[in-house]
Amino acid sequence: KIDAQLAKRKLIHDMYSAELGELEWLDVPQDLQPGNTSSYYMYHIQTSHRDELAKYLRDKGIYTTFRYYPLHWVKYFNSDVKLPNTEYAANHTLCIPLHQSLSEDDVQLIISSIKEFKS
């Protein structure tokens, strides 16, 4: 089953990249370097409008997530270190649905909803 699941996830990933990669206000993942593979576990987008977009999608019934809070922000570590790339990712990254149970209609709804957000 895993090969079919990965193939479906890759198809969705590629649909997102093709459709959303055209938007000037949003960044999609870079293409994999030759020789690298992916499990297509998640699909992330980055935008300065992340929080507003997440709320907009939630209001349309589309679940998104923020992932991986930076460890240097955890109070336990009491760190003053600045990690600009990490902090950018933490403040701009949104994971959108990516799983093998999504139908093509589901994927198109997600894509069109994201496109409508800034239109």
MIBA-967276 format. One line per field, with one value per residue (C-alpha): chain; residue number from 1; x, y, z. Coordinates in nm, 3 decimals. Each point is the difference from the previous one (the first is absolute). Layout:
BEGIN
cadena <- A; ...
num <- NUM; ...
u <- X; ...
v <- Y; ...
w <- Z; ...
//
This chain:
BEGIN
cadena <- A; A; A; A; A; A; A; A; A; A; A; A; A; A; A; A; A; A; A; A; A; A; A; A; A; A; A; A; A; A; A; A; A; A; A; A; A; A; A; A; A; A; A; A; A; A; A; A; A; A; A; A; A; A; A; A; A; A; A; A; A; A; A; A; A; A; A; A; A; A; A; A; A; A; A; A; A; A; A; A; A; A; A; A; A; A; A; A; A; A; A; A; A; A; A; A; A; A; A; A; A; A; A; A; A; A; A; A; A; A; A; A; A; A; A; A; A; A; A
num <- 1; 2; 3; 4; 5; 6; 7; 8; 9; 10; 11; 12; 13; 14; 15; 16; 17; 18; 19; 20; 21; 22; 23; 24; 25; 26; 27; 28; 29; 30; 31; 32; 33; 34; 35; 36; 37; 38; 39; 40; 41; 42; 43; 44; 45; 46; 47; 48; 49; 50; 51; 52; 53; 54; 55; 56; 57; 58; 59; 60; 61; 62; 63; 64; 65; 66; 67; 68; 69; 70; 71; 72; 73; 74; 75; 76; 77; 78; 79; 80; 81; 82; 83; 84; 85; 86; 87; 88; 89; 90; 91; 92; 93; 94; 95; 96; 97; 98; 99; 100; 101; 102; 103; 104; 105; 106; 107; 108; 109; 110; 111; 112; 113; 114; 115; 116; 117; 118; 119
u <- 0.000; 0.283; 0.107; -0.353; -0.032; 0.330; -0.094; -0.330; 0.177; 0.254; -0.282; -0.166; 0.336; 0.064; -0.350; 0.053; 0.340; -0.125; -0.307; 0.125; 0.351; -0.143; -0.115; 0.229; -0.104; 0.070; 0.306; -0.018; 0.266; 0.303; 0.035; 0.198; 0.360; 0.082; 0.053; -0.223; -0.339; -0.287; -0.274; -0.226; -0.098; -0.104; -0.032; 0.095; -0.056; 0.153; -0.162; 0.002; -0.380; 0.024; -0.232; -0.268; 0.021; -0.027; -0.316; -0.144; 0.056; -0.134; -0.318; -0.034; 0.044; 0.361; 0.229; 0.353; 0.277; 0.297; 0.286; 0.316; 0.029; 0.369; 0.182; 0.190; -0.336; -0.085; 0.035; 0.168; 0.310; 0.010; 0.177; 0.078; 0.126; -0.146; -0.060; -0.149; -0.076; -0.158; -0.204; -0.113; -0.116; -0.178; -0.190; -0.079; -0.049; -0.338; -0.057; -0.294; -0.173; 0.204; -0.115; -0.096; -0.371; -0.044; -0.205; 0.088; -0.302; 0.138; 0.336; -0.160; -0.210; 0.312; 0.185; -0.290; -0.059; 0.362; -0.010; -0.325; 0.154; 0.197; -0.219
v <- 0.000; 0.240; 0.047; 0.097; 0.235; 0.172; 0.032; 0.167; 0.235; 0.094; 0.069; 0.237; 0.162; 0.060; 0.143; 0.244; 0.107; 0.051; 0.201; 0.189; 0.060; 0.270; 0.218; 0.296; 0.031; -0.361; -0.229; -0.375; -0.263; -0.010; -0.290; -0.295; -0.026; -0.293; -0.320; 0.109; -0.151; 0.105; -0.171; 0.298; 0.000; 0.365; 0.291; 0.342; 0.344; 0.322; 0.343; 0.317; -0.047; -0.342; 0.060; 0.171; -0.274; -0.272; 0.162; 0.047; -0.366; -0.117; 0.200; -0.196; -0.331; -0.053; -0.115; 0.142; -0.020; 0.192; -0.235; -0.017; 0.287; 0.104; -0.146; 0.322; 0.165; -0.253; 0.175; -0.303; 0.062; 0.371; 0.082; 0.342; -0.148; 0.138; -0.240; 0.210; -0.286; -0.212; 0.296; 0.083; -0.358; 0.001; 0.318; -0.061; -0.375; -0.168; -0.370; -0.075; -0.339; -0.273; -0.359; -0.279; 0.018; 0.342; -0.009; 0.211; 0.216; 0.049; 0.107; 0.238; 0.153; 0.060; 0.153; 0.222; 0.114; 0.104; 0.183; 0.178; 0.122; 0.281; 0.058
w <- 0.000; 0.080; -0.362; -0.103; 0.298; -0.077; -0.366; 0.097; 0.243; -0.268; -0.247; 0.249; 0.083; -0.370; -0.051; 0.286; -0.131; -0.355; 0.104; 0.305; -0.127; -0.228; 0.292; 0.069; 0.366; 0.090; -0.012; -0.060; 0.076; -0.223; -0.239; 0.133; -0.108; -0.232; 0.196; 0.291; 0.078; 0.223; 0.197; -0.077; 0.365; -0.005; -0.239; 0.130; -0.142; 0.126; 0.001; 0.206; 0.013; 0.169; 0.295; -0.208; -0.264; 0.265; 0.140; -0.349; -0.083; 0.337; -0.062; -0.327; 0.185; -0.110; 0.279; 0.013; 0.257; 0.129; 0.078; 0.200; 0.243; 0.011; 0.298; 0.067; 0.075; 0.271; 0.336; 0.156; -0.211; 0.090; -0.327; -0.143; -0.324; -0.323; -0.286; -0.281; -0.240; 0.272; 0.123; -0.353; -0.050; 0.337; -0.086; -0.367; -0.048; -0.028; -0.073; -0.226; -0.034; -0.167; 0.036; -0.232; 0.091; -0.161; -0.318; -0.302; 0.087; 0.353; -0.137; -0.250; 0.280; 0.208; -0.296; -0.107; 0.360; 0.037; -0.333; 0.099; 0.326; -0.165; -0.308
//
